[in-house]
Structure formats: structure tokens, C-alpha cells
Amino acid sequence: MKKNNLEITIDSSAIGLLTVFLDSQPSKPLQLNERLIILRRERRIPIEIWWSLLDDFHDHFPIAGLGLKIGQGLQAHHAGLLGYLVMHSSTLGQALLRFHRFQPLLHNLVPTEFKLEDDRLILAWGTARKSTGLSYEIFGVALLKLLRDITGDDSLKPLLIRQQWPEPPNVDLYKEFFCCDFEFSSPVKEIHFPKKITSLPISTQDPHLLRLMENQAAALIEAFPCHDNFFDLVKDAILKVLQDGPPTAAAVCKYLDTSERTFYRYLGSRRIKFSDIVRSVRFELAKSYLADSNISLNEIAMILGYADQSVFTRAFKQWSGEAPLNWRKKKMFI
């Protein structure tokens, strides 16, 4: 099997957040501690390992508000270079813009979306694969902790948090920390802030360090494999959507758990058209199916989400320059 070299990963600096929590416990499981030590030696770790770690923490520490306790231990360096870019910006608005631009340095999942609506700044996020409530919980707590730290304003609070999960029995713990309203069992995952927070000055700003680190971050973004991972995610989503019908952008966005606005903006930043990705996926699948003489052209057309065989035939001829049946016959002679 061909190995996918565009796997979804997270910067190993995030492991430090779990280490801080583990060190604060009266006793820490030896095996879990050794696992953290080993993973911190890596530059990046697969996101599935991160989620697995969180599952282990949940099993070892079945306490109320676990994500709250872990997230509150955040320091800027737990977000790697991204954390320093945020803390050395001049205003909170500039910090959030850099967070959005350089987020792949921390992880290369579907990016957090920043929206301005009326008098609100809305942060919306999603994931393209199975995730855990604990992961989002830690992210939300750590984000607010970071914003409070860099502005020096412990009273900074959201207006509203929307979560997809049912209301937990210990909801008062979260209301005490966030000091805002919650909407549970929501179709979206969002944190709403007053728009005016974007003008808040950052107490740790440093223009000289920021300039150096931003140049470094820009170079890493260009060189880092995660720069193209979203393309791989979209192809994976198209493959899943094809099982139920034509791969529309709306269906792909639903699978990726992101808005069409964010989706098209992300594709635009890479100068990629959605139709080109669909064409690429269909062409590769078509060649694979045509290599099997037991699969009819009509069946291939149906599998690839075409209305009928004639539409598939025209499309394949545009891709390869020859009809699918001719392509199959040639392959049979090879």
C-alpha cells in the first residue's frame, strides 16, 4: 500500500500541555509519562496519536472538567512558533490574523475560521476526521487562557459558546471559567467575542522578535508538507461522498465539517479549483476500475457519480484523449 506522506499532524510542543497537567497530579502513571517523553522528541506527531493520548488521559483521570484543567495550563510555547507569533503581535486583531495564517504550523486540520458579523468576532472550527470532545474542550480553554495572558486582561470573556455535544453534568465549572452563555447540541462549533477585542493591545508585543519569527514561519509554511494537506483531505472527502452520489462542494464541506466560505477561501489560497480535484479523483478511480475487465462501463459511470455511461465516456475522453473502452483494450495488451 502506498504510504500517504501528507498525513494530518500536530506540533509536538502541544505535548507540553499534557506534561504540565501530568506533573500537577499527586501520582502519574509511569507508562503515560514515558509515552509523553518519547513523543516530545518528535518534531510532529500524527493527529490520531494526539487523540489517542487524550483518550488515555480521560481513562486515567476520570475527573470533572478534565479539559478545563488541562487547557488552563497553557503557555505560549505549547503552541510552538505559532504561540510566539501571537504573543509578540501588537494587537489582538493582528495576533488572530497571524494565528489564522500560520495555524498549519501547529496542526494541519481544517483551519479555524474567523468571521466578523455585526458587532461580533466569531471563531468557528471543525475537523475532517473523527475527533474527541476533549480535544475541542482543551482548545477552547487554552485559546481563552492565551488571549487573557497576552492582553493581561483576566476579565476577557466570550459572549457565547456553541458546542455540538449535550450539556455536561459539570457545566457550572465551564461557565465559571468562560463567564458566558452556552448553547449545547448545536449544529456548529463556535466561540463569539465582542468585535472590539481586536483592538486590544498585547502586553508582550515585540516588533523585532515578531519580524524575525514571521520570516521563519513564512519559510516553514512554504517548505512544510502540511501546506498541501488540505488537498489530500478534500480528495479523501470526495471519495467518501462518491459512495452516496455526485461529489458536490456542499456534500464535501459537510463531510469536512466546515463552511463553504472557508472551503473555497482555502482552495483559493492554493490556486486550486474544486472541479479540478474532483476530475483528478474521478480519473484515477476510472483508470483503476477500467483495469478490471469484470466491471462494465455503466457500473463505472454509476460508481463515479455520473448520470449515465455516455457522460462518463465524454469526461474520460477529455481527460485521456481516448474513449474508456479503447483505453481498457490497450491496457489489456500490456
C-alpha positions as CSV (number, residue, x, y, z in Angstrom):
1,M,0.0,0.0,0.0
2,K,1.3,3.4,-0.9
3,K,2.1,5.5,2.2
4,N,0.3,8.9,2.4
5,N,3.1,11.4,3.1
6,L,0.6,14.2,3.7
7,E,-0.8,12.9,7.0
8,I,-2.5,15.1,9.5
9,T,-0.1,16.1,12.3
10,I,0.3,18.3,15.3
11,D,3.4,20.1,16.5
12,S,4.9,18.1,19.4
13,S,5.1,21.2,21.5
14,A,1.4,20.6,22.3
15,I,2.6,17.6,24.3
16,G,4.0,20.0,26.9
17,L,0.4,21.0,27.8
18,L,-0.3,17.4,28.8
19,T,3.0,17.2,30.6
20,V,2.1,20.2,32.7
21,F,-1.1,18.6,33.8
22,L,0.5,15.3,34.5
23,D,3.2,16.9,36.6
24,S,0.5,18.6,38.7
25,Q,-1.0,15.3,39.7
26,P,-0.2,13.6,43.1
27,S,0.8,10.4,41.2
28,K,1.3,10.0,37.4
29,P,1.1,6.7,35.5
30,L,4.6,5.7,34.6
31,Q,3.6,4.3,31.1
32,L,1.8,7.5,30.2
33,N,4.6,9.7,31.4
34,E,7.2,7.7,29.4
35,R,4.9,8.0,26.3
36,L,4.9,11.8,26.6
37,I,8.7,11.9,27.0
38,I,9.2,9.9,23.8
39,L,6.7,11.9,21.8
40,R,8.2,15.2,22.8
41,R,11.4,14.2,21.0
42,E,9.5,14.2,17.7
43,R,9.0,17.3,15.7
44,R,5.4,16.4,14.8
45,I,3.1,13.6,15.7
46,P,0.1,12.1,13.8
47,I,-3.2,13.6,14.9
48,E,-4.5,10.1,15.7
49,I,-1.8,9.7,18.3
50,W,-2.8,13.0,19.9
51,W,-6.4,11.9,20.1
52,S,-5.3,8.5,21.5
53,L,-3.3,10.3,24.2
54,L,-6.4,12.3,25.1
55,D,-8.4,9.0,25.4
56,D,-5.7,7.7,27.7
57,F,-5.8,10.8,29.8
58,H,-9.6,10.5,30.0
59,D,-9.3,6.9,31.2
60,H,-6.6,7.6,33.8
61,F,-8.1,10.8,35.1
62,P,-12.0,10.5,35.2
63,I,-12.4,13.8,36.8
64,A,-14.9,16.6,36.3
65,G,-13.7,19.3,33.9
66,L,-10.6,17.5,32.7
67,G,-10.3,19.6,29.5
68,L,-10.7,22.7,31.6
69,K,-7.8,21.7,33.9
70,I,-5.5,20.7,31.0
71,G,-6.3,23.8,28.9
72,Q,-5.6,26.2,31.8
73,G,-2.0,25.0,31.9
74,L,-1.3,26.6,28.5
75,Q,1.8,28.7,28.0
76,A,2.6,30.3,24.6
77,H,5.4,27.8,23.9
78,H,2.9,24.9,24.0
79,A,1.7,26.2,20.6
80,G,5.3,26.2,19.2
81,L,6.3,29.1,16.9
82,L,2.6,30.0,16.4
83,G,2.4,30.8,20.1
84,Y,5.3,33.3,19.9
85,L,3.9,34.9,16.8
86,V,0.6,35.6,18.7
87,M,2.2,36.9,21.9
88,H,4.6,39.3,20.0
89,S,1.9,40.9,17.8
90,S,0.8,44.5,18.6
91,T,-3.0,44.0,18.9
92,L,-5.3,41.1,19.5
93,G,-6.6,41.5,15.9
94,Q,-3.2,41.2,14.4
95,A,-2.5,38.2,16.7
96,L,-5.6,36.4,15.4
97,L,-4.7,37.2,11.8
98,R,-1.3,35.5,12.3
99,F,-3.0,32.6,14.1
100,H,-5.1,32.1,11.0
101,R,-2.3,32.4,8.5
102,F,0.2,30.2,10.3
103,Q,-2.1,27.7,12.0
104,P,-0.8,24.8,9.9
105,L,2.5,25.1,11.9
106,L,0.5,23.9,15.0
107,H,-1.8,21.5,13.2
108,N,-3.0,20.9,9.6
109,L,-6.6,20.0,10.2
110,V,-9.3,22.2,8.6
111,P,-8.4,25.7,9.8
112,T,-10.2,27.8,12.4
113,E,-12.5,30.2,10.6
114,F,-12.6,33.9,11.8
115,K,-15.8,35.8,10.9
116,L,-16.9,39.4,11.6
117,E,-20.7,39.6,11.9
118,D,-22.2,42.9,13.1
119,D,-20.5,43.6,16.5
120,R,-19.1,40.1,16.9
121,L,-15.9,38.3,16.1
122,I,-16.8,34.6,15.6
123,L,-14.3,31.7,15.7
124,A,-15.7,28.6,14.1
125,W,-13.8,25.3,13.8
126,G,-14.3,21.8,12.7
127,T,-12.4,18.6,11.8
128,A,-12.2,16.4,8.8
129,R,-11.9,13.2,10.7
130,K,-13.0,11.6,13.9
131,S,-12.1,13.8,16.9
132,T,-13.0,14.0,20.6
133,G,-15.0,16.4,22.7
134,L,-12.0,16.6,25.0
135,S,-9.8,17.9,22.2
136,Y,-12.2,20.8,21.4
137,E,-12.6,21.4,25.1
138,I,-8.9,21.8,25.6
139,F,-8.6,24.0,22.6
140,G,-11.3,26.4,23.7
141,V,-10.0,26.7,27.2
142,A,-6.4,27.1,26.0
143,L,-7.3,29.7,23.5
144,L,-9.1,31.9,26.1
145,K,-6.2,31.4,28.5
146,L,-3.8,32.6,25.8
147,L,-5.8,35.7,24.9
148,R,-6.1,36.6,28.6
149,D,-2.4,36.1,29.1
150,I,-1.2,38.2,26.2
151,T,-3.6,41.1,26.8
152,G,-3.1,41.0,30.6
153,D,-6.9,41.1,30.9
154,D,-8.2,38.3,33.1
155,S,-11.7,39.6,32.6
156,L,-11.7,39.0,28.9
157,K,-14.6,36.7,28.1
158,P,-16.7,35.4,25.1
159,L,-20.3,36.4,24.5
160,L,-21.4,32.9,23.6
161,I,-20.1,29.4,23.0
162,R,-21.9,26.9,20.8
163,Q,-21.0,23.2,21.1
164,Q,-22.3,20.1,19.3
165,W,-22.2,18.0,22.5
166,P,-25.1,17.7,25.0
167,E,-24.8,19.8,28.2
168,P,-22.4,18.1,30.6
169,P,-23.3,17.5,34.2
170,N,-20.5,19.8,35.4
171,V,-21.4,22.7,33.2
172,D,-21.0,25.2,36.1
173,L,-17.3,24.6,36.0
174,Y,-17.1,25.9,32.4
175,K,-19.5,28.8,33.0
176,E,-17.3,29.9,35.9
177,F,-14.2,29.9,33.6
178,F,-15.6,31.3,30.4
179,C,-18.2,33.7,32.1
180,C,-20.5,33.5,29.1
181,D,-23.6,31.8,27.8
182,F,-23.5,28.3,26.3
183,E,-25.6,26.6,23.6
184,F,-25.2,22.8,23.6
185,S,-26.3,20.3,21.0
186,S,-25.7,23.0,18.4
187,P,-25.1,22.2,14.7
188,V,-22.0,24.3,14.8
189,K,-18.9,24.8,17.0
190,E,-18.3,28.5,17.6
191,I,-16.9,31.0,20.1
192,H,-18.3,34.5,19.9
193,F,-16.4,37.5,21.1
194,P,-17.2,41.3,21.1
195,K,-15.7,42.7,17.9
196,K,-14.0,45.4,19.9
197,I,-11.5,43.0,21.4
198,T,-9.5,43.1,18.1
199,S,-8.2,46.5,19.1
200,L,-6.9,45.4,22.5
201,P,-3.1,46.0,22.8
202,I,-0.9,43.0,23.6
203,S,1.3,43.4,26.7
204,T,4.0,41.1,25.4
205,Q,4.4,42.7,21.9
206,D,7.9,42.8,20.4
207,P,8.2,44.1,16.9
208,H,11.8,43.0,16.4
209,L,11.2,39.4,17.5
210,L,7.9,39.3,15.6
211,R,9.7,40.3,12.4
212,L,12.3,37.5,12.8
213,M,9.8,34.9,13.7
214,E,7.3,35.8,11.0
215,N,10.1,35.4,8.4
216,Q,10.9,32.0,9.9
217,A,7.2,31.0,9.9
218,A,6.7,32.0,6.3
219,A,9.6,29.9,5.2
220,L,8.3,26.9,7.2
221,I,4.9,27.2,5.7
222,E,6.3,27.1,2.2
223,A,8.6,24.2,2.9
224,F,6.4,22.2,5.3
225,P,4.4,19.2,3.9
226,C,1.3,20.3,5.8
227,H,1.0,23.2,3.3
228,D,-0.7,20.8,0.9
229,N,-2.5,18.6,3.3
230,F,-5.9,20.2,2.7
231,F,-5.8,18.9,-0.9
232,D,-5.4,15.4,0.5
233,L,-8.3,15.9,2.9
234,V,-10.6,17.1,0.1
235,K,-9.7,14.1,-2.1
236,D,-10.5,11.8,0.8
237,A,-13.8,13.6,1.3
238,I,-14.7,13.2,-2.4
239,L,-14.0,9.5,-2.2
240,K,-16.4,9.2,0.7
241,V,-19.1,11.4,-0.9
242,L,-19.0,9.5,-4.1
243,Q,-20.4,6.5,-2.3
244,D,-23.7,8.4,-2.0
245,G,-23.8,10.3,-5.2
246,P,-22.2,13.1,-7.2
247,P,-19.4,14.9,-5.2
248,T,-20.8,18.4,-4.8
249,A,-18.9,21.1,-2.8
250,A,-21.8,21.2,-0.3
251,A,-21.5,17.5,0.4
252,V,-17.8,17.6,0.7
253,C,-18.0,20.6,3.1
254,K,-20.5,18.7,5.2
255,Y,-18.1,15.7,5.4
256,L,-15.2,18.1,6.3
257,D,-17.4,19.8,8.9
258,T,-16.5,23.3,7.5
259,S,-18.4,26.1,5.8
260,E,-18.3,26.5,2.0
261,R,-16.9,30.0,2.6
262,T,-13.8,28.7,4.4
263,F,-13.5,25.8,2.0
264,Y,-13.4,28.0,-1.1
265,R,-11.1,30.5,0.6
266,Y,-8.7,27.7,1.4
267,L,-8.7,26.3,-2.1
268,G,-8.3,29.8,-3.5
269,S,-5.2,30.4,-1.3
270,R,-3.7,27.4,-3.1
271,R,-4.9,28.4,-6.5
272,I,-6.8,25.1,-6.8
273,K,-10.3,24.6,-8.3
274,F,-12.7,22.2,-6.6
275,S,-13.7,20.9,-10.1
276,D,-10.1,20.1,-10.8
277,I,-9.8,17.9,-7.7
278,V,-13.0,16.1,-8.5
279,R,-11.7,15.5,-12.0
280,S,-8.4,14.2,-10.7
281,V,-10.1,11.8,-8.2
282,R,-12.5,10.5,-10.9
283,F,-9.8,10.0,-13.4
284,E,-7.6,8.0,-11.0
285,L,-10.6,5.9,-10.0
286,A,-11.7,5.4,-13.6
287,K,-8.3,4.0,-14.6
288,S,-8.3,1.7,-11.6
289,Y,-11.8,0.3,-12.5
290,L,-11.1,0.1,-16.2
291,A,-8.1,-2.1,-15.4
292,D,-10.6,-4.7,-14.2
293,S,-12.5,-6.2,-17.2
294,N,-15.2,-7.5,-14.9
295,I,-16.5,-4.0,-14.2
296,S,-18.7,-2.6,-17.0
297,L,-18.6,1.0,-18.2
298,N,-22.1,1.5,-17.0
299,E,-21.1,0.4,-13.5
300,I,-18.0,2.6,-13.5
301,A,-20.2,5.6,-14.5
302,M,-22.5,4.9,-11.6
303,I,-19.7,4.4,-9.1
304,L,-18.1,7.8,-10.2
305,G,-21.4,9.6,-9.8
306,Y,-22.3,10.2,-13.4
307,A,-25.8,10.3,-14.8
308,D,-25.1,7.7,-17.4
309,Q,-22.4,5.9,-19.3
310,S,-22.3,8.5,-22.1
311,V,-21.5,11.3,-19.7
312,F,-18.6,9.3,-18.2
313,T,-17.3,8.4,-21.7
314,R,-17.2,12.1,-22.7
315,A,-15.4,13.0,-19.5
316,F,-12.8,10.2,-19.8
317,K,-12.1,11.2,-23.4
318,Q,-11.4,14.7,-22.3
319,W,-9.0,13.5,-19.6
320,S,-7.1,10.9,-21.6
321,G,-7.7,11.8,-25.2
322,E,-9.4,8.4,-25.9
323,A,-12.6,6.6,-25.1
324,P,-12.5,4.4,-22.0
325,L,-13.1,1.2,-23.9
326,N,-10.1,1.9,-26.1
327,W,-8.0,2.7,-23.0
328,R,-9.1,-0.6,-21.4
329,K,-8.2,-2.6,-24.6
330,K,-4.7,-1.1,-24.7
331,K,-4.1,-1.9,-21.0
332,M,-5.2,-5.5,-21.6
333,F,-2.3,-5.9,-24.1
334,I,0.3,-4.5,-21.7
